[in-house]
Amino acid sequence: MTNAWNLLPGMIAVQTGPGPGALEWGTVVMGVTGIFLILVLAAIVLWQVFKTMQTRMTTQAAIARDQAFRELAERATAAQETIAADTARITPELTAISTRVAAIEKLLREVE
């Protein structure tokens, strides 16, 4: 609606329509709708930022946990390799001792 002044001879100027600074309902509805949409958009962006941060923290924790498991597996493998090397080194010695004990047992049987 536009502001209109009706000026008739011998009369006081009368303004028809809304006064200066008055808002029409369409303008108010559009303004409220615009503000609502901006708030909804801001809430969605904020939600996505929080979800992204949560995913990043979860991923970093999983990476740290996987790294700890990897280090544990490497230490276990190194320990198994050490045990295998020690077993390979001890086996011939045990065979030699077993042979000597058998010889001593044979000698003791002969002496009896």
Helices and strands as residue ranges (DSSP letters): E 4-6, E 14-16, H 25-111
